[in-house]
Amino acid sequence: LKNAERHKLTKRDLQVSEEKFRSISDLVQDAILIMDNKGNISYWNNAAEKIFGNSAQEAFGKKLHILLVPQRYQAAYQRGFRKFKTTGQGPVIGKTLELEATRKDGTEIPIELSVSAKKFKGEWNVIGIIRDITERKKVENKLKQTSEKLRQSLGGIVEVVASTVELRDPYTAGHQRRVADLACAITTEMNLSKDRIEGIQMAGIIHDIGKISIPVEILCKPGSLNEIEFSFIKGHSKTGYDLLKDVEFP
């Protein structure tokens, strides 16, 4: 009798715990799902319904890979799941990944997936938390486009400045671009990042920008320079530094 009563209380406690879990999981914005050891969906919260379009009734008992996994991921999923069934381990367990998932209407959405392993009745199950990051990706893409436009604008400004300097000093026209090409070759051999190489190239193109402070008469003077004129020439690098020191190159 005592064992029966204890069993009854334990069962009731489990029911209460399950109800609490369902209540909490149905309030969150992220999809929460559980996949059993056979690959079938055994839990599907309200957010999962909203994100993927499948009701809980439609999702229960269905193979997760058929319902959510795009075709290009199928082979990798099957390999990982075979290992997971017996070990509870796999390439995505304990990690947070960004990838795509399939909705009920066949469209794909970008998601953030966090996966953990849990044993139920001696068998490994998957608990997945999925966040729809469609809006985040839109913002990221918009920022990338804006950044690229700014980069192109900066590149255009640099070219204009370089051309202006060359017009003022035709005797050394092309020198800045040769310096930029040489700097790019060196930084490429150093395996610097693409952004760093681009920044150094821009700096190379306008490294003589300080010449805009030198009168054209001095830059184009065919004869030798006097001491005062030579002091102007020597000071152009400092002028260039002062002009560019607060500019953030890529």
CYANA upper distance limits for C-alpha pairs under 8 A (distance plus 0.5 A):
  1 LEU  CA      5 GLU  CA      6.63
  2 LYS  CA      6 ARG  CA      6.52
  3 ASN  CA      7 HIS  CA      6.52
  4 ALA  CA      8 LYS  CA      6.64
  5 GLU  CA      9 LEU  CA      6.74
  6 ARG  CA     10 THR  CA      6.62
  7 HIS  CA     11 LYS  CA      6.57
  8 LYS  CA     12 ARG  CA      6.69
  9 LEU  CA     13 ASP  CA      6.63
 10 THR  CA     14 LEU  CA      6.68
 11 LYS  CA     15 GLN  CA      6.75
 12 ARG  CA     16 VAL  CA      6.73
 13 ASP  CA     17 SER  CA      6.63
 14 LEU  CA     18 GLU  CA      6.55
 15 GLN  CA     19 GLU  CA      6.62
 16 VAL  CA     20 LYS  CA      6.69
 17 SER  CA     21 PHE  CA      6.66
 18 GLU  CA     22 ARG  CA      6.65
 19 GLU  CA     23 SER  CA      6.56
 20 LYS  CA     24 ILE  CA      6.66
 21 PHE  CA     25 SER  CA      6.46
 22 ARG  CA     26 ASP  CA      6.42
 22 ARG  CA     45 ASN  CA      8.05
 23 SER  CA     27 LEU  CA      7.13
 24 ILE  CA     28 VAL  CA      7.40
 25 SER  CA     32 ILE  CA      7.45
 25 SER  CA     45 ASN  CA      6.92
 25 SER  CA     46 ASN  CA      8.39
 26 ASP  CA     45 ASN  CA      6.06
 26 ASP  CA     46 ASN  CA      5.72
 26 ASP  CA     47 ALA  CA      7.23
 27 LEU  CA     46 ASN  CA      8.36
 28 VAL  CA     47 ALA  CA      7.48
 29 GLN  CA     47 ALA  CA      6.13
 29 GLN  CA    131 ARG  CA      8.22
 30 ASP  CA     47 ALA  CA      6.23
 30 ASP  CA     48 ALA  CA      7.71
 30 ASP  CA    129 ILE  CA      6.96
 30 ASP  CA    130 ILE  CA      6.12
 30 ASP  CA    131 ARG  CA      5.46
 30 ASP  CA    132 ASP  CA      7.91
 31 ALA  CA     44 TRP  CA      8.01
 31 ALA  CA     45 ASN  CA      6.77
 31 ALA  CA     46 ASN  CA      7.81
 31 ALA  CA     47 ALA  CA      5.22
 31 ALA  CA     48 ALA  CA      4.69
 31 ALA  CA     49 GLU  CA      8.38
 31 ALA  CA     51 ILE  CA      7.74
 31 ALA  CA    128 GLY  CA      8.43
 31 ALA  CA    129 ILE  CA      6.14
 31 ALA  CA    130 ILE  CA      5.39
 31 ALA  CA    131 ARG  CA      6.84
 32 ILE  CA     43 TYR  CA      8.12
 32 ILE  CA     44 TRP  CA      6.65
 32 ILE  CA     45 ASN  CA      6.18
 32 ILE  CA     47 ALA  CA      7.86
 32 ILE  CA     48 ALA  CA      7.00
 32 ILE  CA    127 ILE  CA      7.87
 32 ILE  CA    128 GLY  CA      6.30
 32 ILE  CA    129 ILE  CA      5.22
 32 ILE  CA    130 ILE  CA      6.94
 33 LEU  CA     41 ILE  CA      7.60
 33 LEU  CA     42 SER  CA      7.88
 33 LEU  CA     43 TYR  CA      5.50
 33 LEU  CA     44 TRP  CA      5.19
 33 LEU  CA     45 ASN  CA      7.13
 33 LEU  CA     48 ALA  CA      8.01
 33 LEU  CA    127 ILE  CA      6.46
 33 LEU  CA    128 GLY  CA      5.84
 33 LEU  CA    129 ILE  CA      7.17
 34 ILE  CA     41 ILE  CA      6.32
 34 ILE  CA     42 SER  CA      5.95
 34 ILE  CA     43 TYR  CA      5.35
 34 ILE  CA     44 TRP  CA      7.46
 34 ILE  CA    125 ASN  CA      7.42
 34 ILE  CA    126 VAL  CA      6.05
 34 ILE  CA    127 ILE  CA      5.12
 34 ILE  CA    128 GLY  CA      6.75
 35 MET  CA     39 GLY  CA      6.15
 35 MET  CA     40 ASN  CA      5.82
 35 MET  CA     41 ILE  CA      4.93
 35 MET  CA     42 SER  CA      6.14
 35 MET  CA     43 TYR  CA      7.70
 35 MET  CA     64 LEU  CA      7.57
 35 MET  CA    125 ASN  CA      6.20
 35 MET  CA    126 VAL  CA      5.53
 35 MET  CA    127 ILE  CA      7.10
 36 ASP  CA     40 ASN  CA      5.93
 36 ASP  CA     41 ILE  CA      6.87
 36 ASP  CA     42 SER  CA      6.85
 36 ASP  CA    123 GLU  CA      8.44
 36 ASP  CA    124 TRP  CA      7.58
 36 ASP  CA    125 ASN  CA      5.15
 36 ASP  CA    126 VAL  CA      7.01
 37 ASN  CA     85 LYS  CA      6.30
 37 ASN  CA    123 GLU  CA      6.65
 37 ASN  CA    124 TRP  CA      6.16
 37 ASN  CA    125 ASN  CA      5.92
 37 ASN  CA    126 VAL  CA      8.43
 38 LYS  CA     85 LYS  CA      8.36
 39 GLY  CA     63 LYS  CA      6.01
 39 GLY  CA     64 LEU  CA      6.61
 39 GLY  CA     65 HIS  CA      8.18
 39 GLY  CA     81 PHE  CA      8.47
 40 ASN  CA     60 PHE  CA      7.93
 40 ASN  CA     61 GLY  CA      5.56
 40 ASN  CA     62 LYS  CA      5.70
 40 ASN  CA     63 LYS  CA      4.98
 40 ASN  CA     64 LEU  CA      6.34
 41 ILE  CA     59 ALA  CA      6.96
 41 ILE  CA     60 PHE  CA      5.78
 41 ILE  CA     61 GLY  CA      5.69
 41 ILE  CA     62 LYS  CA      6.15
 41 ILE  CA     63 LYS  CA      6.81
 41 ILE  CA     64 LEU  CA      6.40
 42 SER  CA     60 PHE  CA      6.03
 42 SER  CA     61 GLY  CA      6.69
 43 TYR  CA     56 ALA  CA      8.19
 43 TYR  CA     60 PHE  CA      7.25
 44 TRP  CA     48 ALA  CA      6.59
 44 TRP  CA     49 GLU  CA      7.94
 44 TRP  CA     56 ALA  CA      6.01
 44 TRP  CA     59 ALA  CA      7.50
 44 TRP  CA     60 PHE  CA      7.79
 45 ASN  CA     49 GLU  CA      7.24
 45 ASN  CA     56 ALA  CA      7.52
 46 ASN  CA     50 LYS  CA      6.99
 46 ASN  CA     56 ALA  CA      8.21
 47 ALA  CA     51 ILE  CA      6.56
 48 ALA  CA     52 PHE  CA      6.38
 48 ALA  CA     53 GLY  CA      8.08
 48 ALA  CA     54 ASN  CA      8.06
 49 GLU  CA     53 GLY  CA      5.56
 49 GLU  CA     54 ASN  CA      5.58
 49 GLU  CA     55 SER  CA      5.60
 49 GLU  CA     56 ALA  CA      7.16
 50 LYS  CA     54 ASN  CA      8.19
 51 ILE  CA    103 ARG  CA      8.10
 51 ILE  CA    132 ASP  CA      7.34
 52 PHE  CA    102 THR  CA      7.84
 52 PHE  CA    103 ARG  CA      5.00
 52 PHE  CA    104 LYS  CA      6.36
 53 GLY  CA    103 ARG  CA      6.83
 53 GLY  CA    104 LYS  CA      5.84
 53 GLY  CA    105 ASP  CA      8.11
 54 ASN  CA     58 GLU  CA      6.34
 54 ASN  CA     59 ALA  CA      6.68
 54 ASN  CA    103 ARG  CA      8.36
 54 ASN  CA    104 LYS  CA      6.48
 55 SER  CA     59 ALA  CA      6.72
 56 ALA  CA     60 PHE  CA      6.46
 58 GLU  CA     62 LYS  CA      8.17
 59 ALA  CA     67 LEU  CA      8.26
 62 LYS  CA     66 ILE  CA      8.11
 62 LYS  CA     67 LEU  CA      7.57
 63 LYS  CA     67 LEU  CA      6.88
 64 LEU  CA     68 LEU  CA      6.42
 64 LEU  CA     69 VAL  CA      7.71
 65 HIS  CA     69 VAL  CA      5.18
 65 HIS  CA     70 PRO  CA      8.41
 65 HIS  CA     74 GLN  CA      7.55
 65 HIS  CA     77 TYR  CA      8.02
 67 LEU  CA    102 THR  CA      7.60
 67 LEU  CA    103 ARG  CA      8.31
 67 LEU  CA    104 LYS  CA      8.09
 68 LEU  CA    101 ALA  CA      5.84
 68 LEU  CA    102 THR  CA      5.21
 68 LEU  CA    103 ARG  CA      7.16
 69 VAL  CA     73 TYR  CA      6.90
 69 VAL  CA     74 GLN  CA      7.02
 69 VAL  CA    100 GLU  CA      8.42
 69 VAL  CA    101 ALA  CA      6.08
 69 VAL  CA    102 THR  CA      6.57
 70 PRO  CA     74 GLN  CA      7.18
 70 PRO  CA    100 GLU  CA      7.83
 70 PRO  CA    101 ALA  CA      6.61
 70 PRO  CA    102 THR  CA      6.43
 70 PRO  CA    108 GLU  CA      8.30
 73 TYR  CA     77 TYR  CA      6.60
 74 GLN  CA     78 GLN  CA      6.69
 75 ALA  CA     79 ARG  CA      6.84
 76 ALA  CA     80 GLY  CA      6.68
 77 TYR  CA     81 PHE  CA      6.48
 78 GLN  CA     82 ARG  CA      6.70
 79 ARG  CA     83 LYS  CA      7.32
 80 GLY  CA     84 PHE  CA      6.69
 80 GLY  CA     90 GLY  CA      5.98
 80 GLY  CA     91 PRO  CA      7.08
 81 PHE  CA     85 LYS  CA      6.60
 81 PHE  CA     90 GLY  CA      7.78
 82 ARG  CA     86 THR  CA      7.93
 83 LYS  CA     87 THR  CA      6.69
 83 LYS  CA     88 GLY  CA      7.96
 83 LYS  CA     89 GLN  CA      7.20
 83 LYS  CA     90 GLY  CA      6.96
 84 PHE  CA     88 GLY  CA      4.97
 84 PHE  CA     89 GLN  CA      5.35
 84 PHE  CA     90 GLY  CA      6.03
 84 PHE  CA    124 TRP  CA      7.92
 85 LYS  CA    123 GLU  CA      8.15
 85 LYS  CA    124 TRP  CA      6.52
 85 LYS  CA    125 ASN  CA      8.42
 86 THR  CA    124 TRP  CA      7.76
 87 THR  CA    124 TRP  CA      8.19
 88 GLY  CA    117 ALA  CA      6.41
 88 GLY  CA    118 LYS  CA      8.14
 88 GLY  CA    124 TRP  CA      6.13
 88 GLY  CA    125 ASN  CA      8.24
 89 GLN  CA     93 ILE  CA      6.66
 89 GLN  CA    117 ALA  CA      8.01
 92 VAL  CA     96 THR  CA      8.06
 92 VAL  CA     97 LEU  CA      8.16
 92 VAL  CA    115 VAL  CA      7.02
 93 ILE  CA    114 SER  CA      8.42
 93 ILE  CA    115 VAL  CA      5.72
 93 ILE  CA    116 SER  CA      5.78
 93 ILE  CA    117 ALA  CA      7.18
 94 GLY  CA    114 SER  CA      7.52
 94 GLY  CA    115 VAL  CA      6.13
 94 GLY  CA    116 SER  CA      5.73
 94 GLY  CA    117 ALA  CA      8.32
 95 LYS  CA    114 SER  CA      6.31
 95 LYS  CA    115 VAL  CA      6.72
 95 LYS  CA    116 SER  CA      8.37
 96 THR  CA    112 GLU  CA      7.23
 96 THR  CA    113 LEU  CA      5.91
 96 THR  CA    114 SER  CA      4.89
 96 THR  CA    115 VAL  CA      7.45
 97 LEU  CA    112 GLU  CA      6.09
 97 LEU  CA    113 LEU  CA      5.66
 97 LEU  CA    114 SER  CA      7.07
 98 GLU  CA    110 PRO  CA      7.56
 98 GLU  CA    111 ILE  CA      6.20
 98 GLU  CA    112 GLU  CA      5.07
 98 GLU  CA    113 LEU  CA      6.79
 99 LEU  CA    110 PRO  CA      6.23
 99 LEU  CA    111 ILE  CA      6.10
 99 LEU  CA    112 GLU  CA      7.14
 99 LEU  CA    113 LEU  CA      8.10
100 GLU  CA    108 GLU  CA      6.59
100 GLU  CA    109 ILE  CA      5.90
100 GLU  CA    110 PRO  CA      4.91
100 GLU  CA    111 ILE  CA      6.08
101 ALA  CA    108 GLU  CA      5.89
101 ALA  CA    109 ILE  CA      6.10
101 ALA  CA    110 PRO  CA      7.06
101 ALA  CA    111 ILE  CA      7.20
102 THR  CA    106 GLY  CA      6.34
102 THR  CA    107 THR  CA      6.25
102 THR  CA    108 GLU  CA      5.02
102 THR  CA    109 ILE  CA      7.07
103 ARG  CA    107 THR  CA      5.98
103 ARG  CA    108 GLU  CA      6.53
103 ARG  CA    109 ILE  CA      7.82
109 ILE  CA    132 ASP  CA      7.73
109 ILE  CA    133 ILE  CA      8.36
109 ILE  CA    134 THR  CA      6.91
110 PRO  CA    132 ASP  CA      6.90
110 PRO  CA    133 ILE  CA      6.17
110 PRO  CA    134 THR  CA      6.12
110 PRO  CA    137 LYS  CA      8.11
111 ILE  CA    130 ILE  CA      6.93
111 ILE  CA    131 ARG  CA      5.97
111 ILE  CA    132 ASP  CA      5.26
111 ILE  CA    133 ILE  CA      5.71
111 ILE  CA    134 THR  CA      7.77
112 GLU  CA    130 ILE  CA      6.18
112 GLU  CA    131 ARG  CA      5.56
112 GLU  CA    132 ASP  CA      7.13
112 GLU  CA    133 ILE  CA      7.05
113 LEU  CA    128 GLY  CA      7.37
113 LEU  CA    129 ILE  CA      6.38
113 LEU  CA    130 ILE  CA      5.21
113 LEU  CA    131 ARG  CA      7.11
114 SER  CA    128 GLY  CA      6.26
114 SER  CA    129 ILE  CA      5.70
114 SER  CA    130 ILE  CA      7.02
115 VAL  CA    126 VAL  CA      7.31
115 VAL  CA    127 ILE  CA      6.35
115 VAL  CA    128 GLY  CA      5.14
115 VAL  CA    129 ILE  CA      7.04
116 SER  CA    126 VAL  CA      6.44
116 SER  CA    127 ILE  CA      5.83
116 SER  CA    128 GLY  CA      7.07
117 ALA  CA    124 TRP  CA      7.03
117 ALA  CA    125 ASN  CA      6.30
117 ALA  CA    126 VAL  CA      5.39
117 ALA  CA    127 ILE  CA      6.68
118 LYS  CA    124 TRP  CA      6.18
118 LYS  CA    125 ASN  CA      5.75
118 LYS  CA    126 VAL  CA      6.83
118 LYS  CA    127 ILE  CA      7.62
119 LYS  CA    123 GLU  CA      5.65
119 LYS  CA    124 TRP  CA      4.92
119 LYS  CA    125 ASN  CA      6.29
120 PHE  CA    124 TRP  CA      6.92
120 PHE  CA    125 ASN  CA      7.17
133 ILE  CA    137 LYS  CA      6.61
134 THR  CA    138 LYS  CA      6.83
135 GLU  CA    139 VAL  CA      6.83
136 ARG  CA    140 GLU  CA      6.66
137 LYS  CA    141 ASN  CA      6.51
138 LYS  CA    142 LYS  CA      6.62
139 VAL  CA    143 LEU  CA      6.64
140 GLU  CA    144 LYS  CA      6.67
141 ASN  CA    145 GLN  CA      6.68
142 LYS  CA    146 THR  CA      6.66
143 LEU  CA    147 SER  CA      6.45
144 LYS  CA    148 GLU  CA      6.57
145 GLN  CA    149 LYS  CA      6.72
146 THR  CA    150 LEU  CA      6.71
147 SER  CA    151 ARG  CA      6.55
148 GLU  CA    152 GLN  CA      6.61
149 LYS  CA    153 SER  CA      6.58
150 LEU  CA    154 LEU  CA      6.54
151 ARG  CA    155 GLY  CA      6.62
152 GLN  CA    156 GLY  CA      6.64
153 SER  CA    157 ILE  CA      6.72
154 LEU  CA    158 VAL  CA      6.63
155 GLY  CA    159 GLU  CA      6.77
155 GLY  CA    202 MET  CA      7.76
156 GLY  CA    160 VAL  CA      6.81
157 ILE  CA    161 VAL  CA      6.70
158 VAL  CA    162 ALA  CA      6.60
158 VAL  CA    202 MET  CA      7.18
158 VAL  CA    205 ILE  CA      7.80
158 VAL  CA    206 ILE  CA      7.23
159 GLU  CA    163 SER  CA      6.60
159 GLU  CA    205 ILE  CA      8.10
160 VAL  CA    164 THR  CA      6.63
161 VAL  CA    165 VAL  CA      6.80
161 VAL  CA    206 ILE  CA      7.41
161 VAL  CA    209 ILE  CA      7.83
162 ALA  CA    166 GLU  CA      6.76
162 ALA  CA    176 GLN  CA      8.01
162 ALA  CA    205 ILE  CA      6.70
162 ALA  CA    206 ILE  CA      5.91
162 ALA  CA    209 ILE  CA      7.71
163 SER  CA    167 LEU  CA      6.65
164 THR  CA    168 ARG  CA      6.92
165 VAL  CA    169 ASP  CA      6.78
165 VAL  CA    208 ASP  CA      7.89
165 VAL  CA    209 ILE  CA      6.87
165 VAL  CA    211 LYS  CA      7.18
165 VAL  CA    212 ILE  CA      6.83
166 GLU  CA    170 PRO  CA      6.09
166 GLU  CA    172 THR  CA      7.56
166 GLU  CA    173 ALA  CA      5.40
166 GLU  CA    174 GLY  CA      7.81
167 LEU  CA    173 ALA  CA      8.06
168 ARG  CA    212 ILE  CA      7.98
168 ARG  CA    216 VAL  CA      6.55
168 ARG  CA    219 LEU  CA      7.73
168 ARG  CA    220 CYS  CA      8.47
169 ASP  CA    173 ALA  CA      7.02
169 ASP  CA    216 VAL  CA      7.82
169 ASP  CA    219 LEU  CA      6.19
169 ASP  CA    220 CYS  CA      6.93
170 PRO  CA    220 CYS  CA      8.07
171 TYR  CA    220 CYS  CA      7.81
174 GLY  CA    178 ARG  CA      6.74
175 HIS  CA    179 VAL  CA      6.72
176 GLN  CA    180 ALA  CA      6.69
176 GLN  CA    204 GLY  CA      6.71
176 GLN  CA    205 ILE  CA      5.36
176 GLN  CA    206 ILE  CA      7.01
176 GLN  CA    207 HIS  CA      7.27
176 GLN  CA    208 ASP  CA      7.39
177 ARG  CA    181 ASP  CA      6.62
177 ARG  CA    204 GLY  CA      7.52
177 ARG  CA    205 ILE  CA      5.74
178 ARG  CA    182 LEU  CA      6.64
179 VAL  CA    183 ALA  CA      6.57
179 VAL  CA    204 GLY  CA      6.24
179 VAL  CA    205 ILE  CA      7.59
180 ALA  CA    184 CYS  CA      6.66
180 ALA  CA    200 ILE  CA      7.93
180 ALA  CA    201 GLN  CA      5.39
180 ALA  CA    202 MET  CA      7.69
180 ALA  CA    203 ALA  CA      7.95
180 ALA  CA    204 GLY  CA      4.67
180 ALA  CA    205 ILE  CA      5.78
181 ASP  CA    185 ALA  CA      6.77
181 ASP  CA    201 GLN  CA      7.56
181 ASP  CA    204 GLY  CA      8.47
182 LEU  CA    186 ILE  CA      6.80
183 ALA  CA    187 THR  CA      6.63
183 ALA  CA    200 ILE  CA      7.38
183 ALA  CA    201 GLN  CA      7.04
183 ALA  CA    204 GLY  CA      7.46
184 CYS  CA    188 THR  CA      6.45
184 CYS  CA    197 ILE  CA      6.50
184 CYS  CA    198 GLU  CA      8.29
184 CYS  CA    200 ILE  CA      7.59
184 CYS  CA    201 GLN  CA      6.43
185 ALA  CA    189 GLU  CA      6.88
186 ILE  CA    190 MET  CA      6.85
187 THR  CA    191 ASN  CA      6.87
187 THR  CA    192 LEU  CA      6.28
187 THR  CA    197 ILE  CA      6.56
188 THR  CA    192 LEU  CA      6.62
188 THR  CA    197 ILE  CA      7.52
192 LEU  CA    196 ARG  CA      6.73
192 LEU  CA    197 ILE  CA      6.91
193 SER  CA    197 ILE  CA      6.76
194 LYS  CA    198 GLU  CA      6.65
195 ASP  CA    199 GLY  CA      6.64
195 ASP  CA    250 PRO  CA      5.99
196 ARG  CA    200 ILE  CA      6.67
196 ARG  CA    250 PRO  CA      6.65
197 ILE  CA    201 GLN  CA      6.59
198 GLU  CA    202 MET  CA      6.77
198 GLU  CA    250 PRO  CA      7.17
199 GLY  CA    203 ALA  CA      6.76
199 GLY  CA    249 PHE  CA      5.64
199 GLY  CA    250 PRO  CA      5.11
200 ILE  CA    204 GLY  CA      6.54
200 ILE  CA    249 PHE  CA      8.43
201 GLN  CA    205 ILE  CA      6.74
202 MET  CA    206 ILE  CA      7.10
202 MET  CA    249 PHE  CA      8.16
203 ALA  CA    207 HIS  CA      6.14
203 ALA  CA    249 PHE  CA      8.23
207 HIS  CA    237 SER  CA      8.48
207 HIS  CA    240 GLY  CA      7.52
208 ASP  CA    236 HIS  CA      7.96
208 ASP  CA    237 SER  CA      7.43
208 ASP  CA    240 GLY  CA      7.17
209 ILE  CA    236 HIS  CA      8.33
209 ILE  CA    239 THR  CA      8.47
209 ILE  CA    240 GLY  CA      5.82
210 GLY  CA    214 ILE  CA      8.21
210 GLY  CA    235 GLY  CA      8.48
210 GLY  CA    236 HIS  CA      4.90
210 GLY  CA    237 SER  CA      6.13
210 GLY  CA    238 LYS  CA      7.65
210 GLY  CA    239 THR  CA      5.29
210 GLY  CA    240 GLY  CA      4.36
210 GLY  CA    241 TYR  CA      8.07
210 GLY  CA    243 LEU  CA      8.13
211 LYS  CA    233 ILE  CA      8.13
211 LYS  CA    236 HIS  CA      5.87
211 LYS  CA    237 SER  CA      8.41
211 LYS  CA    239 THR  CA      8.45
211 LYS  CA    240 GLY  CA      8.12
213 SER  CA    236 HIS  CA      7.48
213 SER  CA    239 THR  CA      7.86
214 ILE  CA    218 ILE  CA      7.36
214 ILE  CA    219 LEU  CA      7.39
214 ILE  CA    232 PHE  CA      6.69
214 ILE  CA    233 ILE  CA      7.49
214 ILE  CA    236 HIS  CA      7.74
215 PRO  CA    219 LEU  CA      7.09
216 VAL  CA    220 CYS  CA      6.45
217 GLU  CA    221 LYS  CA      6.24
218 ILE  CA    225 LEU  CA      8.19
218 ILE  CA    229 GLU  CA      7.02
221 LYS  CA    225 LEU  CA      8.22
225 LEU  CA    229 GLU  CA      6.13
225 LEU  CA    230 PHE  CA      6.28
226 ASN  CA    230 PHE  CA      6.58
227 GLU  CA    231 SER  CA      6.74
228 ILE  CA    232 PHE  CA      7.18
229 GLU  CA    233 ILE  CA      7.18
230 PHE  CA    234 LYS  CA      6.73
231 SER  CA    235 GLY  CA      6.64
232 PHE  CA    236 HIS  CA      7.06
235 GLY  CA    239 THR  CA      6.93
236 HIS  CA    240 GLY  CA      6.63
237 SER  CA    241 TYR  CA      6.71
238 LYS  CA    242 ASP  CA      6.72
239 THR  CA    243 LEU  CA      6.75
240 GLY  CA    244 LEU  CA      6.72
241 TYR  CA    245 LYS  CA      6.02
